[in-house]
Amino acid sequence: MNQQTFAIGVDIGGTTTKSGVVNHRGEIILEGGILPTAKYTTAESFVEALSQALMPAMEKVGVDNIRGIGVGAPNGNYYRGTVEHAPNLPWRGVVPLAQMITERFELPCSLTNDANAAAVGEGMYGAARGMKDFIVLTLGTGVGSGIVAGGGLVYGYDGFAGELGHTIVRRGRKHWSTGLDGSLEAYTSATGIALTARVLLDTWVGPSQLRGYRGEEITSKLVCECALQGDELAQKVFQFTGEVLGEALANFVMFSSPEAIILFGGVIKAGDLLMQPTRKHMEKNLLPIFQGKVKLLFSELKEADAAILGASALVWERKEEKLKIEALPVLK
Amino acid sequence: MNQQTFAIGVDIGGTTTKSGVVNHRGEIILEGGILPTAKYTTAESFVEALSQALMPAMEKVGVDNIRGIGVGAPNGNYYRGTVEHAPNLPWRGVVPLAQMITERFELPCSLTNDANAAAVGEGMYGAARGMKDFIVLTLGTGVGSGIVAGGGLVYGYDGFAGELGHTIVRRGRKHWSTGLDGSLEAYTSATGIALTARVLLDTWVGPSQLRGYRGEEITSKLVCECALQGDELAQKVFQFTGEVLGEALANFVMFSSPEAIILFGGVIKAGDLLMQPTRKHMEKNLLPIFQGKVKLLFSELKEADAAILGASALVWERKEEKLKIEALPVLK
């Protein structure tokens, strides 16, 4: 292991936390095991468990060869190194997690939100390799996003930029948690897709495999499986989802004019059933100057890996000279 | 004049082109006269006229003291220095305007679109002074926008980012020129506001000064004057406009999390009649983490000045070292 240096990447999710030791080529060479995030009722006990879980891997590569720790977490704030009011985590209020990790591990720690970490991972090792302008949209239990413009992540004034899942795209469906009427997440998250299936089933007269299930048994995963087996109603669910998603993507394109939009998360297992209507409705809502230009891609990275790799990439970015963004005029 | 250096700023509009010689403090010290853009059927004749118009001012400060020319133009592409398919200009296709100006003036020329120039002007000399994350929205005949994130203008992959006027915000109104259904411009441009007035007038039973005018006589300017004089229907037009605008602004905030949004253009003469409903509906559609944080401001610059100053600022940016965007991790 000698001269090589490594970074640790940590992906904190509401259910589980995954971590790994990553080398310069973007390979996860050792894993840090899986922690049940929700079990740790205090951030202190979580950091302690994380340290125990990672110690064997860290000792294997040599603690002195590790340059730092990068963390992706829901509601993670890059500027402040905090996790703030994350609804899906057990820790309330504002948690200074980067500082706590630095103190426990005696290593520098950078933290960002999970979708931003996935975007960095896609940019360095995935479908967006070599691109300076792209958007990663994570379609999971919720809908998250990471926006890269001119080679850098867009953080915004307070570090919370890229909440595209909460942009309003079509009125008529209230979000179960935020209360916002018509947000993208209400339609295109796994939860939203299951809801669409239940709504469509109510007025569907033809046959459908979904009829055999009770309301709460109808999940996005089930709808996806039925759709892939040719169930007409289940396919309609993805057509509708793609229509709403495509409309939203058109707006995003007119905002930041990305080279590509990368879709990520469990929902993309629907494949072409989702991609085809999404692309169609995106193109339909674009100005001509954007039409036919934007690549719509599925992530190439394994789901957990992207966030671990992206989080670990935050470590190298601390060390290396920042890229010169030649094309961007910059204000004083 | 001796040691001082200067930049020329040019603001090309569909109707008129204005220009000026600008010093380092952002003062327009000499004006280049007003050219009737539409009269010049070829870009060559326009560049020649621009040179004639600017020559007296350039000689007064000394041609050798001028460091370059910055141009803001509709559909201006910063990457390529071109004006591309601008519907409101007499020149068809792709015009290599920056190169033509460089050859005629023997000075370096940078070019961007007019809304981006206004954003640079606001950032250097206007309401966004010192801000690194803001959006300028120009509400005029059309709706343009310039987005600044992390201290730099967002240009996107092909240089056409920031077409916020064409994002879809509320279905049910087809844009007269793009054909898109429900774009922001269809509601909040001067043209859109006049249209809203005519639509509301159709079903309005109370008294209104606007009744005295025929359809095409009802302009955004007239609606604004009537509203400021207390006309109830005219005020409702701005309430509705503010509602649609506020919804769109909420989406923009969740995209790039700006410190401020600066409204610019003729429509802002309506003042609080527009600002109050806009702010209310923006806040109403925001996630709690953004609420009460974003400054909604009117431009402080004179309309023509902002674009001239912003265009001239492109010249200094060529010369000076780019700002280090410390807070932004940057991808390789």
Interface residues (C-beta under 8 A of the other chain):
Chain A: N75 Y78 Y79 E84 H85 S110 T112 V120 G123 M124 M131 K132 D133 I147 V148 A149 G150 G151 G152 L153 V154 Y155 G156 Y157 D158 G159 F160 A161 G162 E163 L164 H166 T167 I168 T178 L180 E247 A250 N251 F252 M254 F255 S256 S257 P258 E259 N285 L287 I289 F290 K293 A313 L314 E317 E320 K322 L323 K324 I325 A327 L328 P329 V330 L331 K332
Chain B: N75 Y78 Y79 E84 H85 S110 T112 V120 G123 M124 M131 K132 D133 I147 V148 A149 G150 G151 G152 L153 V154 Y155 G156 Y157 D158 G159 F160 A161 G162 E163 L164 H166 T167 I168 T178 L180 E247 A250 N251 F252 M254 F255 S256 S257 P258 E259 N285 L287 I289 F290 K293 A313 L314 E317 E320 K322 L323 K324 I325 A327 L328 P329 V330 L331 K332
